[in-house]
Amino acid sequence: DAGVTQSPTHLIKTRGQQVTLRCSPKSGHDTVSWYQQALGQGPQFIFQYYEEEERQRGNFPDRFSGHQYPNYSSELNVNALLLGDSALYLCASSLVVLPNYGYTFGSGTRLTVV
Amino acid sequence: AQKITQTQPGMFVQEKEAVTLDCTYDTSDPSYGLFWYKQPSSGEMIFLIYQGSYDQQNATEGRYSLNFQKARKSANLVISASQLGDSAMYFCAMREVGHNAGKSTFGDGTTLTVKP
């Protein structure tokens, strides 16, 4: 049973560019959440998608946007990249009917902005 | 707003001994969930244990137990019989429950090193 799959694993981009990160949730999960984890810090909530809609959003600018497809997979898009966007981006999947269960996380995408 | 505080940046423990990782939280929500995750150097966060705010008993999962003291707003993780593979970063997190369940708030983590 595959867990959460994220691609790519590593990415280097230049300031001002745009990037798309992808996530396939664990089989049977319907909710996808995205987190940004800076070095030495805990993950920060970006947003959560359920039924192809953004359900909740953290304190991130509109440069961060997302999408969820009918098969529950999701994308995170970041426009006009800044050096401060360099971080590990984690995708987490869950079941909306089981909010008390922990997330299943992917291994993340390490984004470096130069 | 929810807040998680982990005051121990790093902890050391001898193999086979028990260790407690501290976590305090702050929230105005009457109903919430508390979680612990393990993050090895590979980066993938692994869910360890969950405690609901209305649960009367402390949660246990194998060698992991959660020492929940609601009045003190603490949710410490206890790992018994530490193993070398327990060396990792540990994060305490909180999530609202109910129909607004979504965002989880994480602490900044504690790095645990198990010595042979």
Interface residues (C-beta under 8 A of the other chain):
Chain A: S33 Y35 G40 Q41 G42 P43 Q44 F45 Q48 R55 Q56 G58 L88 L90 A92 V96 P99 N100 Y101 G102 Y103 T104 F105 G106 S107 G108 R110
Chain B: I4 G33 F35 Y37 S42 G43 E44 M45 I46 F47 L48 Y50 G52 F91 A93 R95 V97 G98 N100 A101 G102 K103 S104 T105 F106 G107 D108 G109
